[in-house]
């Protein structure tokens, strides 16, 4: 996978955490830097672990699905991307997506909820020659940056911007899945 594709995938996976962080930052009264960094660290760590779990599951199943792996990768990435698009334009308010409470337990549960898409992407990555540790590290670092920044920017840009970022990430994931499918079918 090219460095550009790695960056696009990493930042696409972090946009849902960014959207939640923007909501948290907008809901909290002037979140301190310490809270922003803690949010980024929790989201980044969870987001780095989940693709590893998905990748391990995908590797275990790869010998059984090798003939259709490109369709599975496309299906998973397209489904995650479509889900992000629907979620971005749903009628739910940002406050419903993540409660602005700052307890560590709430933060971890929220991070797990936003990282399930990374697990699905990890499954699809098992079918390709990628360094999963590089991918997991890239996703974790991108999520750390996006979540920490989202908390700090939340009070400035408000909750509404997060929807556009999530929609853009969904489109990027569908595009990556489509390029994998086209590349495999044209080979």
Contact map, one row per residue, 1 for C-alpha under 8 A:
1110110000000000000000000000000000000000000000000000000000000000000000000000000000000000000000000000000000000000000000000000000011000000000000000000000000000000000000000000000000000000000
1111110000000000000000000000000000000000000000000000000000000000000000000000000000000000000000000000000000000000000000000000000000000000000000000000000000000000000000000000000000000000000
1111111000000000000000000000000000000000000000000000000000000000000000000000000000000000000000000000000000000000000000000000000000000000000000000000000000000000000000000000000000000000000
0111111100000000000000000000000000000000000000000000000000000000000000000000000000000000000000000000000000000000000000000000000000000000000000000000000000000000000000000000000000000000000
1111111110000000000000000000000000000000000000000000000000000000000000000000000000000000000000000000000000000000000000000000000000000000000000000000000000000000000000000000000100000000000
1111111111000000000000000000000000000000000000000000000000000000000000000000000000000000000000000000000000000000000000000000000000000010010000000000000000000000000000000000000000000000000
0011111111100000000000000000000000000000000000000000000000000000000000000000000000000000000000000000000000000000000000000000000000000000010000000000000000000000000000000000000000000000000
0001111111110000000000000000000000000000000000000000000000000000000000000000000000000000000000000000000000000000000000000000000000000000000000000000000000000000000000000001000000000000000
0000111111111000000000000000000000000000000000000000000000000000000000000000000000000000000000000000000000000000000000000000000000000000001000000000000000000000000000000001100100000000000
0000011111111100000000000000000000000000000000000000000000000000000000000000000000000000000000000000000000000000000000000000000000000010011101100000000000000000000000000000000000000000000
0000001111111110000000000000000000000000000000000000000000000000000000000000000000000000000000000000000000000000000000000000000000000000001001100000000000000000000000001000000000000000000
0000000111111110000000000000000000000000000000000000000000000000000000000000000000000000000000000000000000000000000000000000000000000000000000000000000000000000000000001101100000000000000
0000000011111111000000000000000000000000000000000000000000000000000000000000000000000000000000000000000000000000001011000000000000000000001000100000000000000000000000001000000000000000000
0000000001111111110000000000000000000000000000100000000000000000000000000000000000000000000000000000000000000000000000000000000000000000001001100110000000000000000000000000000000000000000
0000000000111111111000000000000000000000000000000000000000000000000000000000000000000000000000000000000000000000000000000000000000000000000000100100000000000000010011001000000000000000000
0000000000001111111100000000000000000000000000000000000000000000000000000000000000010000000000000000000000000000010000000000000000000000000000000000000000000000000001000000000000000000000
0000000000000111111110000000000000000000001000000000000000000000000000000000000000000000000000000000000000000010011000000000000000000000000000100110000000000000000000000000000000000000000
0000000000000111111111000000000000000000000000000000000000000000000000000000000000000000000000000000000000000000000000000000000000000000000000100110111000000000010000000000000000000000000
0000000000000011111111100000000000000000000000000000000000000000000000000000000000000000000000000000000000000000000000000000000000000000000000000000010000000010111011000000000000000000000
0000000000000001111111110000000000000000000000000000000000000000000000000000000000000000000001001100000000000000000000000000000000000000000000000010010000000000010000000000000000000000000
0000000000000000111111111000000000000010000000000000000000000000000000000000000000000000000000000000000000000000000000000000000000000000000000000011011001000000000000000000000000000000000
0000000000000000011111111100000000000000000000000000000000000000000000000000000000000000000000000000000000000000000000000000000000000000000000000010011111101110010000000000000000000000000
0000000000000000001111111110000000000000000000000000000000000000000000000000000000000000000001100101000000000000000000000000000000000000000000000000001001000110010000000000000000000000000
0000000000000000000111111111000000000000000000000000000000000000000000000000000000000000000000100111100000000000000000000000000000000000000000000000001001000000000000000000000000000000000
0000000000000000000011111111111000000000000000000000000000000000000000000000000000000000000000000001000000000000000000000000000000000000000000000000011111100000000000000000000000000000000
0000000000000000000001111111100000000000000000000000000000000000000000000000000000000000000000000000000000000000000000000000000000000000000000000000001011110110000000000000000000000000000
0000000000000000000000111111100000000000000000000000000000000000000000000000000000000000000000100001000000000000000000000000000000000000000000000000000001100000000000000000000000000000000
0000000000000000000000011111111000000000000000000000000000000000000000000000000000000000000000000001000000000000000000000000000000000000000000000000000000000000000000000000000000000000000
0000000000000000000000001111111000000000000000000000000000000000000000000000000000000000000000000000000000000000000000000000000000000000000000000000000000100000000000000000000000000000000
0000000000000000000000001001111100000000000000000000000000000000000000000000000000000000000000000000000000000000000000000000000000000000000000000000000000100000000000000000000000000000000
0000000000000000000000001001111110110000000000000000000000000000000000000000000000000000000000000000000000000000000000000000000000000000000000000000001100000000000000000000000000000000000
0000000000000000000000000000011111110000000000000000000000000000000000000000000000000000000000000000000000000000000000000000000000000000000000000000000000000000000000000000000000000000000
0000000000000000000000000000001111111000000000000000000000000000000000000000000000000000000000000000000000000000000000000000000000000000000000000000000100000000000000000000000000000000000
0000000000000000000000000000000111111100000000000000000000000000000000000000000000000000000000000000000000000000000000000000000000000000000000000000000000000000000000000000000000000000000
0000000000000000000000000000001111111110000000000000000000000000000000000000000000000000000000000000010000000000000000000000000000000000000000000000000000000000000000000000000000000000000
0000000000000000000000000000001111111111000000000000000000000000000000000000000000000000000000000000000000000000000000000000000000000000000000000011101100000000000000000000000000000000000
0000000000000000000000000000000011111111100000000000000000000000000000000000000000000000000000000000000000000000000000000000000000000000000000010001000000000000000000000000000000000000000
0000000000000000000000000000000001111111110000000000000000000000000000000000000000000000000000000000000000000000000000000000000000000000000000000001000000000000000000000000000000000000000
0000000000000000000010000000000000111111111000000000000000000000000000000000000000000000000000000000000000100000000000000000000000000000000000010011001000000000000000000000000000000000000
0000000000000000000000000000000000011111111100000000000000000000000000000000000000000000000000000000000000000000000000000000000000000000000000111111000000000000000000000000000000000000000
0000000000000000000000000000000000001111111110000000000000000000000000000000000000000000000000000000000000000000000000000000000000000000000000010001000000000000000000000000000000000000000
0000000000000000000000000000000000000111111111000000000000000000000000000000000000000000000000000000000000110010000000000000000000000000000000010000000000000000000000000000000000000000000
0000000000000000100000000000000000000011111111100000000000000000000000000000000000000000000000000000000000110011000000000000000000000000000100110010000000000000000000000000000000000000000
0000000000000000000000000000000000000001111111110000000000000000000000000000000000000000000000000000000000000000000000000000000000000000001111110010000000000000000000000000000000000000000
0000000000000000000000000000000000000000111111111000000000000000000000000000000000000000000000000000000000000000000000000000000000000000000100010000000000000000000000000000000000000000000
0000000000000000000000000000000000000000011111111100000000000000000000000000000000000000000000000000000000010011001000000000000000000000000100000000000000000000000000000000000000000000000
0000000000000100000000000000000000000000001111111110000000000000000000000000000000000000000000000000000000000011001001000000000000000001001100100000000000000000000000000000000000000000000
0000000000000000000000000000000000000000000111111111000000000000000000000000000000000000000000000000000000000000000000000000000000000001111110000000000000000000000000000000000000000000000
0000000000000000000000000000000000000000000011111111100000000000000000000000000000000000000000000000000000000000000000000000000000000001000000000000000000000000000000000000000000000000000
0000000000000000000000000000000000000000000001111111110000000000000000000000000000000000000000000000000000000000001101100100000000000000000000000000000000000000000000000000000000000000000
0000000000000000000000000000000000000000000000111111111000000000000000000000000000000000000000000000000000000000000001111110000000010001000000000000000000000000000000000000000000000000000
0000000000000000000000000000000000000000000000011111111100000000000000000000000000000000000000000000000000000000000000100100000000011001000000000000000000000000000000000000000000000000000
0000000000000000000000000000000000000000000000001111111110000000000000000000000000000000000000000000000000000000000000100100000000000000000000000000000000000000000000000000000000000000000
0000000000000000000000000000000000000000000000000111111111000000000000000000000000000000000000000000000000000000000001111111000000000000000000000000000000000000000000000000000000000000000
0000000000000000000000000000000000000000000000000011111111100000000000000000000000000000000000000000000000000000000000101111110000010000000000000000000000000000000000000000000000000000000
0000000000000000000000000000000000000000000000000001111111110000000000000000000000000000000000000000000000000000000000000110010000000000000000000000000000000000000000000000000000000000000
0000000000000000000000000000000000000000000000000000111111111000000000000000000000000000000000000000000000000000000000000010000000000000000000000000000000000000000000000000000000000000000
0000000000000000000000000000000000000000000000000000011111111100000000000000000000000000000000000000000000000000000000000111111000000000000000000000000000000000000000000000000000000000000
0000000000000000000000000000000000000000000000000000001111111110000000000000000000000000000000000000000000000000000000000010011000000000000000000000000000000000000000000000000000000000000
0000000000000000000000000000000000000000000000000000000111111110000000000000000000000000000000000000000000000000000000000000000000000000000000000000000000000000000000000000000000000000000
0000000000000000000000000000000000000000000000000000000011111111100000000000000000000000000000000000000000000000000000000000000000000000000000000000000000000000000000000000000000000000000
0000000000000000000000000000000000000000000000000000000001111111110010000000000000000000000000000000000000000000000000000000011000000000000000000000000000000000000000000000000000000000000
0000000000000000000000000000000000000000000000000000000000111111110000000000000000000000000000000000000000000000000000000000000000000000000000000000000000000000000000000000000000000000000
0000000000000000000000000000000000000000000000000000000000001111110000000000000000000000000000000000000000000000000000000000000000000000000000000000000000000000000000000000000000000000000
0000000000000000000000000000000000000000000000000000000000001111111110000000000000000000000000000000000000000000000000000000000000000000000000000000000000000000000000000000000000000000000
0000000000000000000000000000000000000000000000000000000000000111111110000000000000000000000000000000000000000000000000000000001000000000000000000000000000000000000000000000000000000000000
0000000000000000000000000000000000000000000000000000000000000000111110000000000000000000000000000000000000000000000000000000000000000000000000000000000000000000000000000000000000000000000
0000000000000000000000000000000000000000000000000000000000000000111111110000000000000000000000000000000000000000000000000000000000000000000000000000000000000000000000000000000000000000000
0000000000000000000000000000000000000000000000000000000000000100111111111000000000000000000000000000000000000000000000000001001000000000000000000000000000000000000000000000000000000000000
0000000000000000000000000000000000000000000000000000000000000000000111111100000000000000000000000000000000000000000000000000001000000000000000000000000000000000000000000000000000011001000
0000000000000000000000000000000000000000000000000000000000000000000111111110000000000000000000000000000000000000000000000000000000000000000000000000000000000000000000000000000000001000000
0000000000000000000000000000000000000000000000000000000000000000000111111111000000000000000000000000000000000000000000000001000000000000000000000000000000000000000000000000000000000000000
0000000000000000000000000000000000000000000000000000000000000000000011111111100000000000000000000000000000000000000000001011101000000000000000000000000000000000000000000000000010011000000
0000000000000000000000000000000000000000000000000000000000000000000001111111110000000000000000000000000000000000000000000001000000000000000000000000000000000000000000000000010011011000000
0000000000000000000000000000000000000000000000000000000000000000000000111111111000000000000000000000000000000000000000000000000000000000000000000000000000000000000000000000000010000000000
0000000000000000000000000000000000000000000000000000000000000000000000011111111100000000000000000000000000000000000000011001000000000000000000000000000000000000000000000000000010000000000
0000000000000000000000000000000000000000000000000000000000000000000000001111111110000000000000000000000000000000000000011001000000000000000000000000000000000000000000000000110110000000000
0000000000000000000000000000000000000000000000000000000000000000000000000111111111000000000000000000000000000000000000000000000000000000000000000000000000000000000000000000111011000000000
0000000000000000000000000000000000000000000000000000000000000000000000000011111111100000000000000000000000000000000000000000000000000000000000000000000000000000000000000000010000000000000
0000000000000000000000000000000000000000000000000000000000000000000000000001111111110000000000000000000000000000000010010000000000000000000000000000000000000000000000000100110000000000000
0000000000000000000000000000000000000000000000000000000000000000000000000000111111111000000000000000000000000000000000000000000000000000000000000000000000000000000000001111110000000000000
0000000000000000000000000000000000000000000000000000000000000000000000000000011111111100000000000000000000000000000000000000000000000000000000000000000000000000000000000110010000000000000
0000000000000000000000000000000000000000000000000000000000000000000000000000001111111110000000000000000000000000000000000000000000000000000000000000000000000000000000000100000000000000000
0000000000000001000000000000000000000000000000000000000000000000000000000000000111111111000000000000000000000000000000000000000000000000000000000000000000000000000001101100000000000000000
0000000000000000000000000000000000000000000000000000000000000000000000000000000011111111100000000000000000000000000000000000000000000000000000000000000000000000000001110110000000000000000
0000000000000000000000000000000000000000000000000000000000000000000000000000000001111111110000000000000000000000000000000000000000000000000000000000000000000000000000100000000000000000000
0000000000000000000000000000000000000000000000000000000000000000000000000000000000111111110000000000000000000000000000000000000000000000000000000000000000000000000001000000000000000000000
0000000000000000000000000000000000000000000000000000000000000000000000000000000000011111110000000000000000000000000000000000000000000000000000000000000000000000011101100000000000000000000
0000000000000000000000000000000000000000000000000000000000000000000000000000000000001111111000000000000000000000000000000000000000000000000000000000000000000000001000100000000000000000000
0000000000000000000000000000000000000000000000000000000000000000000000000000000000000111111100000000000000000000000000000000000000000000000000000000000000000000000000000000000000000000000
0000000000000000000000000000000000000000000000000000000000000000000000000000000000000000111110000000000000000000000000000000000000000000000000000000000000000000000000000000000000000000000
0000000000000000000000000000000000000000000000000000000000000000000000000000000000000000011111011000000000000000000000000000000000000000000000000000000000000000000000000000000000000000000
0000000000000000000000000000000000000000000000000000000000000000000000000000000000000000001111111000000000000000000000000000000000000000000000000000000000000000000000000000000000000000000
0000000000000000000100100000000000000000000000000000000000000000000000000000000000000000000111111100000000000000000000000000000000000000000000000000000000000010000000000000000000000000000
0000000000000000000000110010000000000000000000000000000000000000000000000000000000000000000011111111000000000000000000000000000000000000000000000000000000000000000000000000000000000000000
0000000000000000000000000000000000000000000000000000000000000000000000000000000000000000000111111110000000000000000000000000000000000000000000000000000000000000000000000000000000000000000
0000000000000000000100000000000000000000000000000000000000000000000000000000000000000000000111111110000000000000000000000000000000000000000000000000000000000000000000000000000000000000000
0000000000000000000100110000000000000000000000000000000000000000000000000000000000000000000001111111000000000100000000000000000000000000000000000000000000000000000000000000000000000000000
0000000000000000000000010000000000000000000000000000000000000000000000000000000000000000000000111111100001000000000000000000000000000000000000000000000000000000000000000000000000000000000
0000000000000000000000111011000000000000000000000000000000000000000000000000000000000000000000100111110000000000000000000000000000000000000000000000000000000000000000000000000000000000000
0000000000000000000000010000000000000000000000000000000000000000000000000000000000000000000000000011111001100000000000000000000000000000000000000000000000000000000000000000000000000000000
0000000000000000000000000000000000100000000000000000000000000000000000000000000000000000000000000001111101100000000000000000000000000000000000000000000000000000000000000000000000000000000
0000000000000000000000000000000000000000000000000000000000000000000000000000000000000000000000000000111111100000000000000000000000000000000000000000000000000000000000000000000000000000000
0000000000000000000000000000000000000000000000000000000000000000000000000000000000000000000000000000011111110000000000000000000000000000000000000000000000000000000000000000000000000000000
0000000000000000000000000000000000000000000000000000000000000000000000000000000000000000000000000000001111111000000000000000000000000000000000000000000000000000000000000000000000000000000
0000000000000000000000000000000000000000000000000000000000000000000000000000000000000000000000000010111111111100000000000000000000000000000000000000000000000000000000000000000000000000000
0000000000000000000000000000000000000010011000000000000000000000000000000000000000000000000000000000111111111110000000000000000000000000000000000000000000000000000000000000000000000000000
0000000000000000000000000000000000000000011001000000000000000000000000000000000000000000000000000000000111111111000000000000000000000000000000000000000000000000000000000000000000000000000
0000000000000000000000000000000000000000000000000000000000000000000000000000000000000000000000000000000011111111100000000000000000000000000000000000000000000000000000000000000000000000000
0000000000000000000000000000000000000000000000000000000000000000000000000000000000000000000000000100000001111111110000000000000000000000000000000000000000000000000000000000000000000000000
0000000000000000100000000000000000000000011001100000000000000000000000000000000000000000000000000000000000111111111000000000000000000000000000000000000000000000000000000000000000000000000
0000000000000000000000000000000000000000001001100000000000000000000000000000000000000000000000000000000000011111111100000000000000000000000000000000000000000000000000000000000000000000000
0000000000000000000000000000000000000000000000000000000000000000000000000000000000000000000000000000000000001111111100000000000000000000000000000000000000000000000000000000000000000000000
0000000000000001100000000000000000000000000000000000000000000000000000000000000000000000000000000000000000000111111110000000000000000000000000000000000000000000000000000000000000000000000
0000000000001000100000000000000000000000000001100100000000000000000000000000000000000000000000000000000000000011111111100000000000000000000000000000000000000000000000000000000000000000000
0000000000000000000000000000000000000000000000000100000000000000000000000000000000000000000000000000000000000001111111110000000000000000000000000000000000000000000000000000000000000000000
0000000000001000000000000000000000000000000000000000000000000000000000000000000100000000000000000000000000000000011111111000000000000000000000000000000000000000000000000000000000000000000
0000000000001000000000000000000000000000000000100110010000000000000000000000000000000000000000000000000000000000001111111100000000000000000000000000000000000000000000000000000000000000000
0000000000000000000000000000000000000000000000000111111000000000000000000000000000000000000000000000000000000000001111111110000000000000000000000000000000000000000000000000000000000000000
0000000000000000000000000000000000000000000000000010010000000000000000000001100100000000000000000000000000000000000111111111000000000000000000000000000000000000000000000000000000000000000
0000000000000000000000000000000000000000000000000010011000000000000000001001100000000000000000000000000000000000000011111111100000000000000000000000000000000000000000000000000000000000000
0000000000000000000000000000000000000000000000000111111101000000000000000000000000000000000000000000000000000000000001111111110000010000000000000000000000000000000000000000000000000000000
0000000000000000000000000000000000000000000000000010011111100000000000001000000000000000000000000000000000000000000000111111111000000000000000000000000000000000000000000000000000000000000
0000000000000000000000000000000000000000000000000000011001000000000010011101100000000000000000000000000000000000000000011111111100000000000000000000000000000000000000000000000000000000000
0000000000000000000000000000000000000000000000000000001001000000000000001000000000000000000000000000000000000000000000001111111111010000000000000000000000000000000000000000000000000000000
0000000000000000000000000000000000000000000000000000001101100100000000000000000000000000000000000000000000000000000000000111111111000000000000000000000000000000000000000000000000000000000
0000000000000000000000000000000000000000000000000000000001100100010011001000000000000000000000000000000000000000000000000011111110000000000000000000000000000000000000000000000000000000000
0000000000000000000000000000000000000000000000000000000000000000000000000000000000000000000000000000000000000000000000000001111111000000000000000000000000000000000000000000000000000000000
1000000000000000000000000000000000000000000000000000000000000000000000000000000000000000000000000000000000000000000000000000111111100000000000000000000000000000000000000000000000000000000
1000000000000000000000000000000000000000000000000000000000000000000000000000000000000000000000000000000000000000000000000000110111110010000000000000000000000000000000000000000000000000000
0000000000000000000000000000000000000000000000000000000000000000000000000000000000000000000000000000000000000000000000000000000011111110000000000000000000000000000000000000000000000000000
0000000000000000000000000000000000000000000000000011001000000000000000000000000000000000000000000000000000000000000000000100100001111111000000000000000000000000000000000000000000000000000
0000000000000000000000000000000000000000000000000001000000000000000000000000000000000000000000000000000000000000000000000000000000111111100000000000000000000000000000000000000000000000000
0000000000000000000000000000000000000000000000000000000000000000000000000000000000000000000000000000000000000000000000000000000000111111110000000000000000000000000000000000000000000000000
0000010001000000000000000000000000000000000000000000000000000000000000000000000000000000000000000000000000000000000000000000000001111111111000000000000000000000000000000000000000000000000
0000000000000000000000000000000000000000000000111011000000000000000000000000000000000000000000000000000000000000000000000000000000011111111100000000000000000000000000000000000000000000000
0000000000000000000000000000000000000000000000010000000000000000000000000000000000000000000000000000000000000000000000000000000000001111111110000000000000000000000000000000000000000000000
0000011001000000000000000000000000000000000000010000000000000000000000000000000000000000000000000000000000000000000000000000000000000111111111000000000000000000000000000000000000000000000
0000000011101100000000000000000000000000000100110000000000000000000000000000000000000000000000000000000000000000000000000000000000000011111111100000000000000000000000000000000000000000000
0000000001000000000000000000000000000000001111110000000000000000000000000000000000000000000000000000000000000000000000000000000000000001111111110000000000000000000000000000000000000000000
0000000000000000000000000000000000000000000100010000000000000000000000000000000000000000000000000000000000000000000000000000000000000000111111111000000000000000000000000000000000000000000
0000000001100100000000000000000000000000000100000000000000000000000000000000000000000000000000000000000000000000000000000000000000000000011111111100000000000000000000000000000000000000000
0000000001101110110000000000000000000001001100100000000000000000000000000000000000000000000000000000000000000000000000000000000000000000001111111110000000000000000000000000000000000000000
0000000000000000000000000000000000001011111110000000000000000000000000000000000000000000000000000000000000000000000000000000000000000000000111111111000000000000000000000000000000000000000
0000000000000000000000000000000000000001000000000000000000000000000000000000000000000000000000000000000000000000000000000000000000000000000011111111100000000000000000000000000000000000000
0000000000000110110000000000000000000001000000000000000000000000000000000000000000000000000000000000000000000000000000000000000000000000000001111111110000000000000000000000000000000000000
0000000000000100110111000000000000010011001100000000000000000000000000000000000000000000000000000000000000000000000000000000000000000000000000111111111000000000000000000000000000000000000
0000000000000000000010000000000000011111100000000000000000000000000000000000000000000000000000000000000000000000000000000000000000000000000000011111111100000000000000000000000000000000000
0000000000000000010000000000000000010000000000000000000000000000000000000000000000000000000000000000000000000000000000000000000000000000000000001111111110000000000000000000000000000000000
0000000000000000011111001000000000000000000000000000000000000000000000000000000000000000000000000000000000000000000000000000000000000000000000000111111111000000000000000000000000000000000
0000000000000000010011111100001000010010000000000000000000000000000000000000000000000000000000000000000000000000000000000000000000000000000000000011111111100000000000000000000000000000000
0000000000000000000001001000001010010000000000000000000000000000000000000000000000000000000000000000000000000000000000000000000000000000000000000001111111110000000000000000000000000000000
0000000000000000000001001100000000000000000000000000000000000000000000000000000000000000000000000000000000000000000000000000000000000000000000000000111111111100000000000000000000000000000
0000000000000000000011111110000000000000000000000000000000000000000000000000000000000000000000000000000000000000000000000000000000000000000000000000011111111110000000000000000000000000000
0000000000000000000001001110110000000000000000000000000000000000000000000000000000000000000000000000000000000000000000000000000000000000000000000000001111111100000000000000000000000000000
0000000000000000000000000100000000000000000000000000000000000000000000000000000000000000000000000000000000000000000000000000000000000000000000000000000111111100000000000000000000000000000
0000000000000000000001000000000000000000000000000000000000000000000000000000000000000000000000000000000000000000000000000000000000000000000000000000000011111111100000000000000000000000000
0000000000000000000001100100000000000000000000000000000000000000000000000000000000000000000000000000000000000000000000000000000000000000000000000000000011111111100000000000000000000000000
0000000000000000001001100100000000000000000000000000000000000000000000000000000000000000000001000000000000000000000000000000000000000000000000000000000001001111111000000000000000000000000
0000000000000000000000000000000000000000000000000000000000000000000000000000000000000000000000000000000000000000000000000000000000000000000000000000000000001111111100000000000000000000000
0000000000000000001000000000000000000000000000000000000000000000000000000000000000000000000000000000000000000000000000000000000000000000000000000000000000001111111110000000000000000000000
0000000000000010011101100000000000000000000000000000000000000000000000000000000000000001000000000000000000000000000000000000000000000000000000000000000000000011111111000000000000000000000
0000000000000000001000000000000000000000000000000000000000000000000000000000000000000001100000000000000000000000000000000000000000000000000000000000000000000011111111100000000000000000000
0000000000000000000000000000000000000000000000000000000000000000000000000000000000000001000000000000000000000000000000000000000000000000000000000000000000000001111111110000000000000000000
0000000000000010001000000000000000000000000000000000000000000000000000000000000000000000000000000000000000000000000000000000000000000000000000000000000000000000111111111000000000000000000
0000000000000011001000000000000000000000000000000000000000000000000000000000000000011011000000000000000000000000000000000000000000000000000000000000000000000000011111111100000000000000000
0000000000000000000000000000000000000000000000000000000000000000000000000000000000011101100000000000000000000000000000000000000000000000000000000000000000000000001111111110000000000000000
0000000000000000000000000000000000000000000000000000000000000000000000000000000000001000000000000000000000000000000000000000000000000000000000000000000000000000000111111111000000000000000
0000000000111010000000000000000000000000000000000000000000000000000000000000000010010000000000000000000000000000000000000000000000000000000000000000000000000000000011111111100000000000000
0000000000010000000000000000000000000000000000000000000000000000000000000000000111111000000000000000000000000000000000000000000000000000000000000000000000000000000001111111110000000000000
0000000000000000000000000000000000000000000000000000000000000000000000000000000011001000000000000000000000000000000000000000000000000000000000000000000000000000000000111111111000000000000
0000000110010000000000000000000000000000000000000000000000000000000000000000000010000000000000000000000000000000000000000000000000000000000000000000000000000000000000011111111100000000000
0000000010010000000000000000000000000000000000000000000000000000000000000000110110000000000000000000000000000000000000000000000000000000000000000000000000000000000000001111111110000000000
0000000000000000000000000000000000000000000000000000000000000000000000000100111111000000000000000000000000000000000000000000000000000000000000000000000000000000000000000111111111000000000
0000000000000000000000000000000000000000000000000000000000000000000000000000010000000000000000000000000000000000000000000000000000000000000000000000000000000000000000000011111111100000000
0000100010000000000000000000000000000000000000000000000000000000000000000000100000000000000000000000000000000000000000000000000000000000000000000000000000000000000000000001111111110000000
0000000000000000000000000000000000000000000000000000000000000000000000001111110000000000000000000000000000000000000000000000000000000000000000000000000000000000000000000000111111111000000
0000000000000000000000000000000000000000000000000000000000000000000000000100010000000000000000000000000000000000000000000000000000000000000000000000000000000000000000000000011111111100000
0000000000000000000000000000000000000000000000000000000000000000000000000000000000000000000000000000000000000000000000000000000000000000000000000000000000000000000000000000001111111110000
0000000000000000000000000000000000000000000000000000000000000000000001001100000000000000000000000000000000000000000000000000000000000000000000000000000000000000000000000000000111111111000
0000000000000000000000000000000000000000000000000000000000000000000001101100000000000000000000000000000000000000000000000000000000000000000000000000000000000000000000000000000011111111100
0000000000000000000000000000000000000000000000000000000000000000000000000000000000000000000000000000000000000000000000000000000000000000000000000000000000000000000000000000000001111111110
0000000000000000000000000000000000000000000000000000000000000000000000000000000000000000000000000000000000000000000000000000000000000000000000000000000000000000000000000000000000111111111
0000000000000000000000000000000000000000000000000000000000000000000001000000000000000000000000000000000000000000000000000000000000000000000000000000000000000000000000000000000000011111111
0000000000000000000000000000000000000000000000000000000000000000000000000000000000000000000000000000000000000000000000000000000000000000000000000000000000000000000000000000000000001111111
0000000000000000000000000000000000000000000000000000000000000000000000000000000000000000000000000000000000000000000000000000000000000000000000000000000000000000000000000000000000000111111
0000000000000000000000000000000000000000000000000000000000000000000000000000000000000000000000000000000000000000000000000000000000000000000000000000000000000000000000000000000000000011111
